[in-house]
Amino acid sequence: MALIDDLLSKVKANLILEHSADDDLLKGYIRAAVSYSESYQHIIAGSYEENAMPPTTEQAVIMLSSHFYESRDGSTGGFFSDNVQAGQQVWDTVNLLLRLDRNWKV
């Protein structure tokens, strides 16, 4: 749980969010982003609860959690975007960051 709480403050800073009304919602998005990261990187679920998260993976989790929060109404790119490609750009960037720490298997 320490991981989620640590990431919560970073996600809120990224979103420029000062209130705590949405903390539980954000924690759910962070859990989903961490789970996605572990799955994408082919590592055991819960690995980042026990091991340090690399900075590139942390940035991907922050970006993905922020994207989930900003597009929770079903929009494509979040609050600041009016471009239909913005959502895809977020996923492309997140996946590029996650590839840097991926456990490549044959």
Number of C-alpha atoms within 10 A of each C-alpha: 9 8 16 18 13 10 22 20 15 17 24 19 13 13 16 9 13 9 8 10 9 11 15 11 12 21 18 15 24 26 17 16 23 28 19 17 26 21 13 15 19 14 16 10 13 11 13 18 13 8 9 10 16 12 11 16 23 20 18 22 28 26 21 25 27 24 22 22 20 18 17 14 10 9 14 18 21 21 13 9 14 11 12 12 11 17 17 13 13 18 15 12 14 21 19 15 19 23 16 12 19 18 13 9 6 3
